[in-house]
Amino acid sequence: MTSSPATRLAELTASGAPFALIARDGQSVELLTGDVVDVDLLADIPLTDATGAAREVLALVPFRQVVERGFACHDDHAPLRCLVVGAHEALPVAEVIEALPTTRIPLLDAGFDIPDDEYADIVRRVIADEIGRGEGANFVIRRDYTASVSEDAVTAGLTWFRALLEHERGAYWTFLISTPGHIAVGASPEVHVSAHAGEVTMNPISGTFRHPEGGATVETLSEFLSSTKETEELFMVVDEELKMMSAVCSDGGRITGPHLKEMSRLTHTEYTLRGTSTLDPRDILRETMFAPTVTGSPMQNACTVITRHEKSPRGYYSGVAALFTPRDGGGHDLDAPILIRTAYLQDGRLRVPAGATLVRHSDPYGEVNETHGKAAGVLGAIGAIERTHVAPVVDEDAPAPRPRPLADDPGIAEQLASRNARLAAFWLEPQSLEAGPFAGRSALVVDAEDRFTTMLAHQLRHLGFAVTIAHWSTATPEAVAAAELVVSGPGPGDPRDGNSERVARMREVVAARLDAGAPLLAVCLSHQILADRLGMALAPLATPHQGLQKSVDVFGRDASIGFYNTFTARVAPGTREIGSTEIAADGSGDVYALRGPGYASIQGHLESILSRDGLETLERLIAHALTTA
């Protein structure tokens, strides 16, 4: 006879055995039990047993796993913890709720580890010293709400999980993962990456609307959706996740949305990205570590900035809970939500991390309030602080009515849909399978540590090129010289930096192609390096253009292009030529594009979703470089 949920949970609590509870379909709670194995690398996740038979594994992947990609972090050596599933049961939600405890869990010595004023100072420094110096477009800096808990850890976790089942709505996963010495319980709104039968999905979410007292209304939500900061923040994280999709998917990824993610105390805005891939799901996970919504852009530099400005390791915050499920016919599907809106309990200490996305016009105390809102959202959802205005989803007598989704309001739907008018159709619509205008030709893309190069490579393939991407440190002089077309790519930092090996190597790439008269397209950082080589001045912008869409004249045609630059090449206003180089510049002399014998360059990112005219402009500039070399 199958044991009741109450009996099963009592047995697990008494035994101390590891287990996980996951609610993701609204109808059942999945109970996973098995043995725990800690491994070093994603490739070590044990998806098969000694005989080669496939098995199911739930992996807790910590943020420190970015070291696999060579990225910086405060390394706390948090284990890559695998629950090798021996049994997987589906239990009715109502019966699970009835079986879960309602123990009062007092929080002692509660508060943020970093005071408000100190966190606001960190925000100011990141804006001035990182975004203001070209290190990236946005960065997520967290602080932790902490408290002491004297109650038994598993009992506390089960109590909080019950509160989430009763009161939370809109979560992608609601979960409790109990392993030796560690509890993680949360309601993640966001799948980081999933892979089902070769279809890969990512779900960038950004913008946090904290519901006012009495609940969200059409008017208050409409005001939030009108925020320039929130809109640009979402576009930037979509760009960043498209970089990842372009790296793992042969078709680069398509965008649908935007949508609302309505939860009990918060509402987020989101897009969905889909593509196809033949990679092992562990490789997909590695190539997409981790979501820009919890790190920043570009990813590698974001990790460095986080290490500079956060005071402690992240643990599992911003990592993923990755469920690998065997698929009929071989291989595994992957379902991996981001570990956000999650409470961690270890050694009697509760930790609720909360981060804010910092952009060029962030208000320091606005970001302070954002972390308060996010932490309160988790604490209220688990019942650790007083809840307001949210009726329980499940009642002792009958299901409580859910409020009508605000996304159903025609005005809100129109406001959301209008955002796509700003975006590139290339990423929104199905792409032609016909051979492109440069079919049969090849290109080498040199990556200067910004994976916009993966999106560029996808557009180049669409135009017909066979494309190779080489990191700046591995792009040999011989490969650069032999390439039919070199695309010298974008990257973070100051193009004037004489101490940067990366900038120095990109200068060599640009110089080699110029000296040889060989076709060259230079993008963003490399555009600035080319301008410097041609004798133009370089200067910081008064206000960084990070995630900024502008309409500019590119050699006689207006083009709507997305910009991610802090520095610019500059000429005297009205200058249109220097020697054999044509210059496209604005009225102040800031240079948007260059072209000359065998070369062309662009300051903006033609591959960005913000570049409505990106593909057409890319084709024009490449055609010039190839035909005038």
C-alpha positions in Angstrom: 0.0 0.0 0.0 1.3 3.4 -0.9 2.0 5.6 2.2 0.1 8.8 2.6 1.9 12.2 2.1 1.8 12.7 5.9 3.4 9.4 6.5 6.1 9.9 3.8 7.0 13.3 5.1 7.1 12.1 8.7 9.4 9.3 7.7 11.7 11.7 5.8 11.9 14.2 8.7 12.7 11.4 11.2 15.3 9.7 9.0 17.2 12.8 7.9 17.4 11.3 4.4 17.8 13.8 1.5 14.8 14.6 -0.5 13.2 17.3 -2.7 9.7 18.6 -3.1 8.9 20.3 -6.4 5.6 21.9 -7.5 5.6 22.9 -11.2 2.3 21.9 -12.8 -0.2 23.3 -10.3 -1.7 19.8 -9.8 0.8 17.8 -7.9 3.9 17.9 -5.8 6.8 15.8 -7.0 8.7 13.9 -4.2 12.3 12.9 -5.2 14.4 10.7 -2.9 17.7 9.1 -3.4 21.4 9.4 -2.6 23.5 12.6 -2.6 26.8 12.8 -4.5 29.0 15.9 -4.7 31.0 16.4 -7.9 33.5 18.9 -9.1 32.4 19.6 -12.7 29.2 19.7 -14.6 30.5 17.0 -16.8 30.8 14.8 -13.7 27.0 14.9 -13.0 26.3 11.2 -12.9 23.6 10.8 -15.6 24.3 7.1 -16.0 25.1 4.3 -13.5 28.0 1.8 -13.7 26.2 -0.2 -16.3 25.5 2.8 -18.5 21.8 2.9 -17.7 20.3 6.4 -17.6 19.2 7.9 -14.3 17.5 11.0 -13.1 19.5 13.6 -11.2 18.6 16.8 -9.5 21.7 19.0 -9.2 22.2 22.2 -7.1 24.7 24.2 -9.1 26.4 27.0 -7.1 27.5 30.3 -8.6 31.1 29.3 -8.1 30.7 26.9 -11.0 31.6 29.8 -13.3 35.2 28.9 -12.7 34.6 26.2 -15.3 34.4 29.0 -17.8 37.4 30.8 -16.4 35.4 33.5 -14.8 36.1 35.2 -11.5 34.2 34.7 -8.3 34.5 34.6 -4.5 35.1 30.9 -4.3 33.4 29.4 -1.3 33.8 25.9 -2.7 30.0 25.3 -2.4 29.5 21.8 -3.6 27.9 20.9 -7.0 25.4 18.7 -5.1 23.6 15.9 -7.0 20.5 14.1 -5.7 20.6 10.8 -7.7 17.0 10.0 -7.8 16.0 6.6 -6.7 12.2 7.2 -6.4 10.1 9.9 -8.1 6.5 10.2 -6.8 3.6 12.6 -7.7 1.5 13.6 -4.7 -1.8 15.6 -4.8 -1.2 19.3 -3.8 -4.0 19.4 -1.3 -2.9 16.3 0.5 0.7 17.6 0.7 -0.5 20.9 2.2 -2.6 19.1 4.7 0.4 17.0 5.7 2.9 19.9 6.0 3.6 21.6 9.4 2.4 25.0 10.4 5.0 25.5 13.1 5.8 29.1 13.9 9.4 29.9 12.9 10.7 33.0 14.8 13.5 34.9 13.1 16.1 36.3 15.5 18.8 39.0 14.9 17.2 39.7 11.5 18.4 42.3 9.0 20.5 43.0 5.9 24.2 42.1 6.2 25.0 45.4 4.4 23.3 48.6 5.7 21.2 50.7 3.3 23.6 53.6 3.1 26.6 51.3 2.5 24.7 49.4 -0.3 23.8 52.8 -1.9 27.5 53.7 -1.9 28.3 50.4 -3.7 25.7 51.2 -6.3 27.2 54.7 -6.9 30.7 53.1 -7.3 29.5 50.5 -9.8 27.8 53.2 -11.9 30.8 55.5 -11.8 33.7 53.1 -11.8 32.4 50.2 -13.9 29.5 51.3 -16.2 31.1 54.8 -16.4 34.4 53.3 -17.6 33.0 50.9 -20.2 33.2 47.7 -18.2 29.7 46.7 -19.1 26.0 47.7 -19.6 24.5 46.4 -16.4 25.6 44.5 -13.3 23.6 42.8 -10.5 25.0 43.4 -7.0 23.4 41.5 -4.1 23.1 41.7 -0.4 21.7 39.2 2.0 18.9 39.4 4.5 20.0 37.1 7.4 18.5 35.8 10.6 19.0 33.1 13.2 16.6 30.2 13.3 16.4 27.9 16.4 13.8 25.5 15.0 14.7 22.2 13.4 15.9 23.0 9.9 13.8 20.4 8.0 10.7 21.4 10.0 11.3 25.1 9.2 11.8 24.2 5.5 8.6 22.2 5.3 6.7 25.0 7.1 8.0 27.6 4.6 7.2 25.2 1.7 3.6 24.9 2.9 3.3 28.7 3.0 4.6 28.9 -0.6 2.1 26.3 -1.8 -0.8 28.1 0.0 0.1 31.7 -0.9 2.4 32.0 -3.8 1.3 32.1 -7.4 3.0 32.4 -10.8 6.2 30.6 -9.9 7.9 28.4 -12.4 9.1 26.1 -9.6 8.1 26.0 -6.0 10.5 23.8 -4.2 12.2 22.5 -1.1 15.6 20.7 -1.5 16.8 19.1 1.7 20.4 17.7 1.7 22.8 17.0 4.6 23.4 20.3 6.5 21.6 22.4 3.9 18.0 23.5 3.1 16.9 25.5 0.0 13.3 26.5 -0.2 11.9 29.0 -2.7 9.5 30.0 -5.6 11.6 30.7 -8.7 9.8 32.7 -11.3 12.3 32.0 -14.0 13.6 29.1 -16.0 17.2 29.7 -16.7 17.4 27.1 -19.4 15.4 24.0 -20.4 16.0 21.4 -23.1 13.3 19.0 -24.2 13.9 16.8 -27.2 16.3 19.2 -28.7 14.3 22.4 -28.1 16.1 24.9 -25.8 14.2 27.5 -24.0 15.4 30.5 -22.0 13.2 33.0 -20.1 14.8 36.3 -19.4 12.9 38.2 -16.7 13.7 41.7 -15.5 12.0 44.6 -13.9 10.4 44.2 -10.4 7.1 45.8 -9.6 6.4 45.5 -5.9 2.7 45.4 -5.4 1.4 48.4 -3.3 -0.7 47.9 -0.2 -4.1 46.7 -1.3 -2.7 45.0 -4.4 -1.6 45.9 -7.9 -4.0 47.8 -10.2 -4.0 48.6 -13.9 -3.0 52.1 -13.1 0.0 51.3 -10.9 1.2 48.6 -13.2 0.9 50.9 -16.3 3.1 53.4 -14.5 5.7 50.7 -13.9 5.6 49.6 -17.5 6.2 53.2 -18.6 9.6 53.2 -16.8 12.5 53.7 -19.2 14.9 52.0 -16.8 12.7 48.9 -16.5 12.2 48.6 -20.3 15.9 49.1 -21.1 16.9 46.6 -18.3 14.7 43.9 -19.9 16.1 44.6 -23.4 19.6 44.3 -22.2 19.1 41.0 -20.5 17.3 39.6 -23.6 20.4 40.7 -25.7 22.6 38.9 -23.2 20.6 35.7 -23.2 20.5 35.7 -27.0 24.2 35.6 -26.9 24.0 32.4 -25.0 21.2 31.0 -27.3 23.4 31.8 -30.3 26.2 29.8 -28.8 24.2 26.6 -28.1 21.5 26.7 -30.8 22.1 26.3 -34.6 19.2 28.7 -35.3 20.3 31.3 -32.9 17.0 31.6 -31.0 13.7 33.3 -31.6 11.9 35.8 -29.2 8.3 35.8 -28.1 6.7 38.2 -25.7 6.8 40.3 -23.7 4.7 38.8 -21.0 3.9 39.5 -17.4 5.0 37.2 -14.6 2.5 37.9 -11.9 3.3 36.6 -8.5 1.8 37.1 -5.1 3.7 40.3 -4.1 5.7 41.1 -7.2 5.2 41.3 -11.0 8.0 40.9 -13.5 8.2 41.4 -17.3 9.7 38.6 -19.4 10.4 37.3 -22.9 10.8 33.7 -24.0 13.7 32.6 -26.3 13.6 29.3 -28.2 16.0 27.5 -30.4 17.2 24.0 -31.3 20.4 22.2 -30.1 22.1 18.8 -30.3 24.4 19.4 -27.4 24.5 17.3 -24.2 22.3 19.1 -21.6 25.3 19.5 -19.3 27.1 21.4 -22.1 24.1 23.6 -22.6 24.1 24.4 -18.9 27.9 25.2 -19.0 27.6 27.5 -22.0 24.8 29.4 -20.4 26.2 29.9 -16.9 24.6 32.1 -15.6 21.6 34.3 -16.3 22.4 38.0 -17.0 19.3 38.8 -14.9 21.3 37.8 -11.9 24.9 38.7 -13.0 25.0 41.4 -15.7 26.5 42.1 -19.1 28.8 41.1 -20.6 28.9 38.0 -18.6 32.6 37.5 -18.1 33.2 41.0 -17.0 30.1 40.9 -14.9 31.7 38.1 -12.8 34.8 40.3 -12.3 32.7 43.3 -11.2 30.7 41.2 -8.8 33.9 39.9 -7.3 35.1 43.5 -6.9 32.0 44.8 -5.2 30.2 42.0 -3.4 31.7 41.3 0.0 31.0 37.6 0.3 30.5 34.5 -1.8 27.1 33.9 -3.4 26.7 30.2 -2.5 23.8 28.9 -4.6 22.2 32.3 -5.2 22.0 32.9 -9.0 23.0 29.3 -9.7 20.4 26.8 -10.8 18.5 23.7 -9.7 18.9 21.4 -12.7 16.7 18.4 -13.1 18.0 15.9 -15.7 15.3 13.4 -16.7 16.0 10.4 -18.9 14.2 10.6 -22.3 12.7 7.7 -24.2 15.1 6.8 -27.0 18.2 8.1 -25.1 19.6 11.3 -23.7 18.2 13.6 -21.0 15.8 16.5 -20.9 16.8 19.4 -18.7 14.7 21.7 -16.6 16.8 24.3 -14.7 15.2 27.3 -12.9 17.4 30.1 -11.5 18.0 30.0 -7.8 16.4 33.3 -6.9 13.5 34.1 -4.6 15.0 31.4 -2.4 15.7 31.1 1.3 18.7 29.1 2.5 19.1 27.5 5.9 22.4 26.2 7.1 23.9 25.8 10.6 20.9 27.6 12.1 21.3 30.7 9.9 18.7 31.9 7.4 20.0 33.7 4.3 17.7 35.4 1.7 19.9 37.0 -1.1 18.4 39.9 -3.0 20.1 41.7 -5.9 19.4 44.8 -8.0 20.2 45.3 -11.6 22.3 48.5 -11.9 22.3 50.4 -15.2 23.6 53.8 -16.3 20.7 55.8 -14.8 20.0 53.7 -11.6 19.1 55.7 -8.5 21.1 54.3 -5.5 18.2 54.4 -3.1 15.8 53.1 -5.7 18.1 50.0 -5.9 18.2 49.9 -2.1 14.4 49.7 -2.2 14.5 47.0 -4.9 16.5 44.7 -2.6 14.0 45.4 0.2 11.1 44.6 -2.1 12.7 41.3 -3.3 13.7 40.2 0.2 10.2 41.1 1.5 8.7 39.1 -1.4 10.5 36.0 -0.3 10.0 36.5 3.5 6.3 37.3 3.1 5.8 34.3 0.8 7.3 31.9 3.3 5.4 33.4 6.1 8.4 34.8 7.9 6.9 38.3 7.9 3.3 39.6 7.8 1.5 39.0 4.5 -0.7 41.7 3.0 -3.4 41.7 0.4 -2.8 38.2 -0.9 -5.5 35.6 -0.4 -4.3 32.0 0.0 -4.5 29.8 -3.1 -5.7 26.8 -1.0 -8.2 27.3 1.9 -9.4 24.8 4.5 -12.8 24.8 2.8 -12.3 25.6 -0.9 -9.8 27.1 -3.3 -9.6 30.9 -2.9 -10.4 32.8 -6.1 -7.3 34.1 -8.0 -7.4 37.7 -9.0 -7.9 38.4 -12.7 -4.5 38.6 -14.4 -3.6 42.2 -15.1 -2.1 41.0 -18.4 -5.7 40.4 -19.6 -6.4 44.2 -19.5 -6.4 45.5 -23.1 -4.5 48.6 -22.2 -1.7 46.6 -20.4 -1.6 44.1 -23.3 -1.2 46.9 -25.8 1.5 48.6 -23.7 3.5 45.3 -23.6 3.0 44.6 -27.3 4.2 48.1 -28.3 7.6 47.4 -27.0 8.4 45.1 -29.9 8.0 47.9 -32.4 11.5 49.0 -31.2 13.1 45.6 -31.8 14.8 43.9 -34.7 12.5 41.7 -36.8 15.4 39.4 -37.4 15.1 38.0 -33.9 11.3 38.1 -33.7 10.3 36.4 -37.0 11.2 33.1 -38.8 14.3 33.5 -40.9 14.7 32.6 -44.5 16.5 29.3 -45.3 17.6 30.6 -48.7 21.3 31.0 -49.4 22.5 34.5 -48.3 24.2 37.0 -50.6 27.7 36.0 -49.4 27.2 32.2 -49.8 30.4 30.3 -50.3 32.5 32.9 -48.4 34.1 32.6 -45.0 34.7 34.9 -42.0 36.8 34.8 -38.9 35.2 36.6 -35.9 37.7 37.6 -33.2 36.0 37.7 -29.8 37.3 40.4 -27.4 35.3 39.0 -24.4 31.8 40.0 -25.4 29.7 37.2 -26.6 27.8 39.5 -28.9 30.2 37.8 -31.3 27.9 34.7 -31.2 25.0 36.8 -32.4 27.2 38.4 -35.0 28.3 35.0 -36.2 24.7 33.9 -36.5 23.8 36.9 -38.6 26.9 36.3 -40.8 25.8 32.7 -41.3 22.4 34.0 -42.3 24.1 36.2 -44.9 25.9 33.1 -46.3 29.3 33.0 -44.6 31.0 30.0 -43.1 32.0 31.4 -39.7 34.7 30.6 -37.2 34.9 32.4 -33.8 38.3 32.7 -32.1 39.0 34.2 -28.7 41.4 37.1 -28.9 44.0 35.0 -27.0 43.9 32.2 -29.6 43.4 34.1 -32.8 46.9 33.5 -34.3 48.5 35.9 -36.7 48.4 33.2 -39.3 44.7 32.7 -38.9 44.0 36.5 -39.0 46.1 36.8 -42.2 44.5 33.9 -43.9 40.9 34.8 -43.3 38.8 36.0 -46.2 37.0 38.5 -43.9 37.9 39.3 -40.4 35.2 40.7 -38.0 37.1 42.3 -35.2 34.6 42.1 -32.3 33.4 44.1 -29.4 34.5 43.9 -25.8 34.5 45.8 -22.5 37.0 48.4 -21.3 38.9 51.5 -22.3 40.3 51.4 -25.9 43.1 53.7 -24.7 44.3 51.2 -22.0 47.9 50.6 -22.7 48.2 47.9 -20.0 45.5 45.6 -21.4 46.8 42.5 -23.2 43.3 42.1 -24.8 43.2 45.6 -26.2 46.8 45.3 -27.4 45.9 42.1 -29.3 42.9 43.7 -30.8 45.1 46.5 -32.0 47.3 44.0 -33.7 44.4 42.3 -35.4 43.1 45.6 -36.8 46.6 46.8 -37.8 47.4 43.5 -39.6 44.3 43.7 -41.7 44.8 47.4 -42.5 48.4 46.9 -43.5 47.6 43.9 -45.7 44.6 45.7 -47.3 42.5 42.7 -46.4 38.7 42.9 -45.8 37.9 44.0 -42.2 34.8 44.9 -40.3 35.4 46.4 -36.8 32.7 46.6 -34.2 32.3 48.7 -31.1 35.7 48.4 -29.2 37.4 47.5 -32.4 35.7 50.4 -34.2 37.4 52.7 -31.6 40.7 50.9 -32.1 40.4 51.4 -35.9 39.6 55.1 -35.5 42.6 55.5 -33.2 44.8 53.8 -35.8 43.5 56.2 -38.4 44.4 59.2 -36.3 41.1 60.1 -34.7 40.7 61.1 -31.0 39.1 58.8 -28.4 37.2 60.1 -25.5 34.7 59.0 -22.8 31.1 60.0 -23.4 29.5 62.4 -20.9 26.8 59.8 -20.4 27.4 56.1 -21.3 25.3 54.7 -24.1 24.7 51.3 -22.5 21.6 49.7 -24.0 20.7 52.9 -25.9 18.8 52.8 -29.2 19.6 55.7 -31.6 18.7 56.6 -35.1 21.8 57.6 -37.0 22.9 58.3 -40.5 25.2 55.6 -41.8 26.5 56.8 -45.1 23.3 58.3 -46.5 20.8 55.9 -44.8 19.0 56.4 -41.5 19.5 53.3 -39.3 18.0 52.4 -35.9 20.9 50.8 -34.0 21.5 49.7 -30.4 24.6 51.1 -28.7 26.6 49.7 -25.8 29.5 52.1 -25.5 31.1 54.3 -22.9 33.8 55.7 -25.2 33.7 57.2 -28.7 35.9 58.2 -31.5 35.6 62.0 -32.1 36.4 64.3 -35.0 35.8 68.0 -35.5 32.1 68.7 -36.2 31.3 68.5 -39.9 34.2 66.3 -40.8 33.2 63.7 -43.4 36.5 62.5 -44.6 40.1 62.0 -43.4 42.3 60.9 -46.2 40.6 57.9 -47.9 38.4 57.3 -44.9 34.7 58.3 -45.0 33.2 59.3 -41.7 29.6 59.0 -40.4 29.3 61.3 -37.3 26.7 63.3 -35.5 26.7 67.1 -35.1 29.1 67.0 -32.1 31.7 64.9 -34.0 31.0 61.5 -32.3 31.8 58.9 -35.0 29.2 56.2 -35.6 30.8 54.5 -38.6 33.9 54.5 -40.9 34.7 53.0 -44.3 37.7 53.0 -46.5 39.6 50.8 -48.9 38.9 47.2 -47.7 37.5 48.2 -44.3 34.3 49.4 -42.5 33.4 49.8 -38.9 30.4 50.5 -36.7 30.2 51.8 -33.1 26.8 50.2 -32.5 25.8 46.6 -32.2 24.1 45.6 -35.4 23.4 42.2 -33.9 21.5 43.6 -30.9 17.7 43.2 -30.6 17.7 47.1 -30.4 19.1 47.3 -34.0 16.0 47.4 -36.1 18.1 48.1 -39.2 21.0 46.0 -38.0 21.1 43.2 -40.6 20.7 45.5 -43.6 23.5 47.8 -42.3 25.7 44.8 -41.6 25.3 43.6 -45.2 26.1 47.0 -46.6 29.3 47.5 -44.5 30.5 44.0 -45.3 29.9 44.4 -49.0 31.9 47.6 -48.9 34.9 45.9 -47.2 34.9 43.0 -49.6 34.5 45.0 -52.8 37.0 47.7 -52.0 39.8 45.6 -50.6 
